[in-house]
Amino acid sequence: MITARQSRAARALLGWTQETLADRARVSLTALKRLESESDLEVYESTRDEVRRAFERGGIVFLNSGQGVGVMLVHGKRND
């Protein structure tokens, strides 16, 4: 599951605004803001999936281990 921090970090790596991500993920800006909120607001799983797919198309790889979570930008995959 994509976290709020992962979403914000991935956007930073890609240089995307919330508006850009919402457009690329085909989700509402309000839904995206809920996903990226630190307030643990409820978000549909389908919204998380669409955001994850948009990031993956942009070259983002999501990392999750016993030590924590993160994101990585794969070279040559960036989509501006």
C-alpha positions in Angstrom: 0.0 0.0 0.0 1.4 3.4 -1.0 1.8 5.8 2.0 1.4 9.6 2.1 5.1 10.0 2.5 5.9 7.7 -0.4 3.5 9.7 -2.6 5.1 13.0 -1.7 8.6 11.7 -2.1 7.8 10.2 -5.5 6.3 13.4 -6.7 9.4 15.3 -5.5 11.7 12.9 -7.5 9.6 13.3 -10.6 9.1 17.1 -10.1 5.3 16.7 -10.3 2.7 18.9 -8.6 -0.3 17.4 -7.0 -2.3 18.6 -10.0 0.0 16.8 -12.4 -0.2 13.6 -10.4 -4.0 13.8 -10.1 -4.2 14.3 -13.9 -1.9 11.4 -14.7 -3.6 9.1 -12.2 -7.0 10.1 -13.3 -8.1 10.9 -9.8 -9.6 14.0 -8.3 -7.3 16.5 -6.7 -9.3 16.2 -3.5 -8.8 12.4 -3.4 -5.0 12.9 -3.9 -4.8 15.5 -1.1 -6.6 13.0 1.2 -4.1 10.3 0.2 -1.1 12.6 0.9 -2.5 13.9 4.2 -0.8 13.0 7.4 -4.2 12.8 9.1 -4.9 9.2 8.1 -7.9 10.2 6.1 -9.8 7.4 4.4 -8.9 6.8 0.8 -10.4 4.3 -1.7 -8.0 1.5 -2.5 -8.7 2.1 -6.2 -7.4 5.7 -5.7 -4.2 4.3 -4.2 -3.9 1.8 -7.1 -4.3 4.5 -9.8 -1.7 6.8 -8.1 0.7 3.9 -7.8 0.3 3.0 -11.4 0.9 6.6 -12.5 4.1 6.7 -10.5 5.3 3.4 -11.9 4.7 4.6 -15.4 6.9 7.6 -14.5 9.7 5.3 -13.4 9.1 5.1 -9.6 9.8 1.9 -7.8 8.2 1.5 -4.3 10.4 0.0 -1.6 9.2 -1.8 1.5 11.3 -3.8 3.9 11.5 -4.5 7.6 13.6 -1.4 8.0 11.1 1.0 6.4 9.5 2.2 3.2 10.7 4.4 0.4 10.8 5.2 -3.3 13.4 5.1 -6.0 13.5 6.6 -9.5 14.7 4.2 -12.1 17.1 6.0 -14.5 15.8 6.6 -18.0 12.2 6.1 -17.1 11.3 9.7 -16.0 8.1 11.0 -17.7 7.8 14.8 -17.5 
